[in-house]
Amino acid sequence: MALKFKLPDIGEGIAEGEIVQWLVKAGDTVAEDQPLVEVMTDKVTAEIPSPVSGVIKETFGAAGEVIKVGAVIAVIETADAAPAAKETKQTVEAAAPALTNGSSKATPPRPAIAPQRTGGKVLAAPATRKLARELGVDLALISGSGPRGRVTPDDVRSFSGGDSTVPQPLSRPITGEETEKRVPFIGMRRKIAEHLVKSKQTAPHFAYVEEVDMSELVSMREQLKEDAQARGVKLTYLPFIIKAVIAALREYPVLNSTLDEAKGELVYKNYYHMGIATATEQGLIVPVLKHAEYKNLFQLALEIQDLSQRARDGKLKPDEVTGGTFTLTSIGSIGGLFGVPIINYPEVAIMGINKITPRPVVRDGQIVIRDIMNLSLSCDHRVVDGAEGALFTKKVIEYLEKPARLLLDV
């Protein structure tokens, strides 16, 4: 009997999804709960499992194609005389999605014995396949350590002897022939692009850049590092900056608001959910640190470690990337004077944190060397005036330059 398998609703309010890749093809034999296809929505990428055991007769939708929820994506031939009841169980519970970097996917609950791969198909994310190609590794030879035998990037690196160096192309005579390589602009990269375009087209941005003397904070962090390490905490500057930003937001609450255009209302948030922009292999993910106002420096540091690592591993839950009220993005490790970040819409402001470098500055008529960092603020000019953005930044600087005040808060 043929079952028409429809794209399930894999998240509240999700109306459509983009096909990332098919994990099976027509003619493959599949087991119940075996992943069939990877689908990306605005917030998550999920493996959609088969509701039944059977043979894939036909699939619908190529990589990069957008499919509506409820549309038929596969026809499965099954020996079950009454598969209809199973078909109705196409819910988010079956898909169990989690946020990914466009490569590591959420998996359904694992059965006691993982099903064998069928049709010669190796379960691996696009980033893993790319790494395997670069290292010249045959994925079919690797025993995957991930869920359901999925091959992970670590599996590939381990199989290749730990050498993650990309093989260099052989030199060849220059012939004057120009070549090009075209790759589909799909998946996480396209979702990021759509979000950034919406932000720039909707919110008229203005930027404000100022420098901050971090010398006292550098000294304070150095004093606290030993206590932090004893608690298993990697204490970066970010927890201090978060506390300074929250203190300033309390005085300039409009930067912690959103604009409800439909109702013509400005919504002030009396809570502080801090977005922490995190670079991953496939793009920028912004996990959200909820109720940061109630956490001390060490608690903030631990949660930042956890969220950032799970963002890179593709293990965040959908509610861990939503509900932010203000975002911080750091490019300090890369360097540069400053950048102009794009607002994480529908928030109205984002602050860029830049590299701390020793610079000669004038203090009391004398040239001295101090640890200086630039802060870059971008705001939605519909909501925040330039002067207000500047005053907010100055307030953040006051707290960072006199960091002992930050310890007075919880």
Solvent accessible surface area in square Angstrom, and as a share of the most:
residue,aa,sasa,rsa
1,M,121,0.54
2,A,57,0.44
3,L,5,0.03
4,K,125,0.53
5,F,3,0.01
6,K,86,0.36
7,L,4,0.02
8,P,8,0.05
9,D,62,0.32
10,I,3,0.02
11,G,19,0.18
12,E,178,0.80
13,G,75,0.72
14,I,34,0.17
15,A,68,0.53
16,E,68,0.30
17,G,2,0.02
18,E,1,0.00
19,I,0,0.00
20,V,13,0.07
21,Q,27,0.12
22,W,41,0.14
23,L,1,0.01
24,V,8,0.05
25,K,117,0.50
26,A,63,0.48
27,G,56,0.54
28,D,7,0.04
29,T,81,0.47
30,V,3,0.02
31,A,36,0.28
32,E,77,0.35
33,D,60,0.31
34,Q,11,0.05
35,P,1,0.00
36,L,0,0.00
37,V,0,0.00
38,E,0,0.00
39,V,0,0.00
40,M,3,0.01
41,T,3,0.02
42,D,103,0.54
43,K,89,0.38
44,V,6,0.04
45,T,0,0.00
46,A,0,0.00
47,E,2,0.01
48,I,1,0.00
49,P,9,0.05
50,S,0,0.00
51,P,11,0.07
52,V,10,0.05
53,S,61,0.39
54,G,13,0.13
55,V,55,0.32
56,I,1,0.00
57,K,109,0.46
58,E,84,0.38
59,T,44,0.25
60,F,76,0.32
61,G,22,0.21
62,A,66,0.51
63,A,60,0.47
64,G,14,0.14
65,E,83,0.37
66,V,69,0.40
67,I,18,0.09
68,K,123,0.52
69,V,47,0.27
70,G,40,0.38
71,A,39,0.30
72,V,47,0.27
73,I,0,0.00
74,A,0,0.00
75,V,23,0.13
76,I,0,0.00
77,E,67,0.30
78,T,8,0.05
79,A,112,0.87
80,D,70,0.36
81,A,88,0.68
82,A,72,0.56
83,P,3,0.02
84,A,63,0.49
85,A,80,0.62
86,K,58,0.25
87,E,40,0.18
88,T,110,0.64
89,K,113,0.48
90,Q,25,0.11
91,T,58,0.34
92,V,72,0.41
93,E,126,0.56
94,A,31,0.24
95,A,0,0.00
96,A,34,0.27
97,P,14,0.09
98,A,16,0.12
99,L,9,0.05
100,T,1,0.00
101,N,3,0.01
102,G,7,0.07
103,S,7,0.05
104,S,32,0.21
105,K,13,0.05
106,A,10,0.07
107,T,36,0.21
108,P,6,0.04
109,P,100,0.63
110,R,154,0.56
111,P,52,0.33
112,A,113,0.87
113,I,146,0.74
114,A,36,0.28
115,P,33,0.21
116,Q,145,0.65
117,R,81,0.29
118,T,31,0.18
119,G,47,0.45
120,G,73,0.71
121,K,55,0.23
122,V,15,0.08
123,L,13,0.06
124,A,0,0.00
125,A,4,0.03
126,P,45,0.28
127,A,10,0.08
128,T,2,0.01
129,R,46,0.17
130,K,105,0.45
131,L,22,0.11
132,A,3,0.02
133,R,171,0.63
134,E,49,0.22
135,L,25,0.12
136,G,69,0.66
137,V,19,0.11
138,D,77,0.40
139,L,19,0.09
140,A,67,0.52
141,L,120,0.60
142,I,10,0.05
143,S,103,0.66
144,G,17,0.16
145,S,85,0.55
146,G,11,0.11
147,P,40,0.25
148,R,7,0.03
149,G,24,0.23
150,R,13,0.05
151,V,1,0.00
152,T,33,0.19
153,P,34,0.21
154,D,100,0.52
155,D,20,0.11
156,V,0,0.00
157,R,71,0.26
158,S,84,0.54
159,F,102,0.42
160,S,35,0.23
161,G,69,0.67
162,G,52,0.50
163,D,77,0.40
164,S,62,0.40
165,T,93,0.54
166,V,68,0.39
167,P,79,0.49
168,Q,144,0.64
169,P,119,0.75
170,L,167,0.83
171,S,115,0.74
172,R,183,0.67
173,P,114,0.72
174,I,173,0.88
175,T,110,0.64
176,G,64,0.61
177,E,132,0.59
178,E,163,0.73
179,T,93,0.54
180,E,148,0.66
181,K,175,0.74
182,R,215,0.78
183,V,102,0.58
184,P,100,0.63
185,F,120,0.50
186,I,43,0.22
187,G,6,0.06
188,M,21,0.09
189,R,117,0.43
190,R,55,0.20
191,K,32,0.14
192,I,22,0.11
193,A,30,0.23
194,E,86,0.39
195,H,65,0.29
196,L,65,0.32
197,V,76,0.44
198,K,110,0.47
199,S,0,0.00
200,K,104,0.44
201,Q,147,0.65
202,T,39,0.23
203,A,0,0.00
204,P,64,0.40
205,H,44,0.20
206,F,32,0.13
207,A,50,0.39
208,Y,55,0.21
209,V,52,0.30
210,E,45,0.20
211,E,79,0.35
212,V,0,0.00
213,D,12,0.06
214,M,0,0.00
215,S,18,0.12
216,E,76,0.34
217,L,0,0.00
218,V,37,0.21
219,S,54,0.35
220,M,29,0.13
221,R,46,0.17
222,E,103,0.46
223,Q,133,0.59
224,L,40,0.20
225,K,57,0.24
226,E,135,0.61
227,D,75,0.39
228,A,0,0.00
229,Q,118,0.53
230,A,92,0.72
231,R,157,0.57
232,G,55,0.53
233,V,4,0.02
234,K,141,0.60
235,L,6,0.03
236,T,49,0.28
237,Y,48,0.18
238,L,28,0.14
239,P,0,0.00
240,F,0,0.00
241,I,2,0.01
242,I,0,0.00
243,K,14,0.06
244,A,0,0.00
245,V,0,0.00
246,I,6,0.03
247,A,8,0.06
248,A,0,0.00
249,L,0,0.00
250,R,122,0.44
251,E,87,0.39
252,Y,43,0.16
253,P,62,0.39
254,V,11,0.06
255,L,0,0.00
256,N,1,0.01
257,S,0,0.00
258,T,19,0.11
259,L,51,0.25
260,D,43,0.22
261,E,95,0.43
262,A,104,0.81
263,K,146,0.62
264,G,65,0.62
265,E,92,0.41
266,L,63,0.32
267,V,57,0.33
268,Y,106,0.40
269,K,35,0.15
270,N,141,0.72
271,Y,74,0.28
272,Y,23,0.09
273,H,20,0.09
274,M,0,0.00
275,G,0,0.00
276,I,11,0.05
277,A,18,0.14
278,T,9,0.05
279,A,76,0.59
280,T,21,0.12
281,E,115,0.52
282,Q,52,0.23
283,G,9,0.09
284,L,85,0.42
285,I,8,0.04
286,V,31,0.18
287,P,0,0.00
288,V,7,0.04
289,L,0,0.00
290,K,65,0.28
291,H,78,0.35
292,A,1,0.01
293,E,22,0.10
294,Y,147,0.56
295,K,42,0.18
296,N,61,0.31
297,L,13,0.07
298,F,26,0.11
299,Q,89,0.40
300,L,0,0.00
301,A,3,0.02
302,L,82,0.41
303,E,48,0.22
304,I,19,0.10
305,Q,68,0.30
306,D,64,0.33
307,L,7,0.03
308,S,14,0.09
309,Q,85,0.38
310,R,53,0.19
311,A,1,0.01
312,R,113,0.41
313,D,54,0.28
314,G,3,0.03
315,K,128,0.54
316,L,0,0.00
317,K,125,0.53
318,P,50,0.31
319,D,89,0.46
320,E,34,0.15
321,V,16,0.09
322,T,51,0.29
323,G,50,0.48
324,G,14,0.14
325,T,1,0.00
326,F,0,0.00
327,T,1,0.00
328,L,2,0.01
329,T,21,0.12
330,S,66,0.42
331,I,64,0.33
332,G,15,0.14
333,S,118,0.76
334,I,149,0.76
335,G,12,0.12
336,G,63,0.61
337,L,129,0.64
338,F,101,0.42
339,G,25,0.24
340,V,87,0.50
341,P,20,0.13
342,I,58,0.30
343,I,0,0.00
344,N,33,0.17
345,Y,33,0.13
346,P,78,0.49
347,E,6,0.03
348,V,1,0.01
349,A,0,0.00
350,I,9,0.04
351,M,0,0.00
352,G,6,0.05
353,I,11,0.05
354,N,5,0.02
355,K,94,0.40
356,I,40,0.20
357,T,38,0.22
358,P,95,0.60
359,R,56,0.20
360,P,93,0.59
361,V,22,0.12
362,V,96,0.55
363,R,98,0.36
364,D,148,0.77
365,G,64,0.62
366,Q,120,0.53
367,I,134,0.68
368,V,53,0.31
369,I,114,0.58
370,R,78,0.28
371,D,37,0.19
372,I,1,0.00
373,M,1,0.00
374,N,15,0.08
375,L,0,0.00
376,S,2,0.01
377,L,0,0.00
378,S,0,0.00
379,C,0,0.00
380,D,1,0.01
381,H,87,0.39
382,R,91,0.33
383,V,21,0.12
384,V,0,0.00
385,D,90,0.46
386,G,30,0.29
387,A,71,0.55
388,E,54,0.24
389,G,0,0.00
390,A,22,0.17
391,L,95,0.47
392,F,0,0.00
393,T,0,0.00
394,K,88,0.37
395,K,34,0.14
396,V,0,0.00
397,I,15,0.08
398,E,77,0.34
399,Y,26,0.10
400,L,0,0.00
401,E,55,0.24
402,K,115,0.49
403,P,3,0.02
404,A,64,0.50
405,R,97,0.35
406,L,1,0.00
407,L,87,0.44
408,L,151,0.75
409,D,64,0.33
410,V,114,0.66
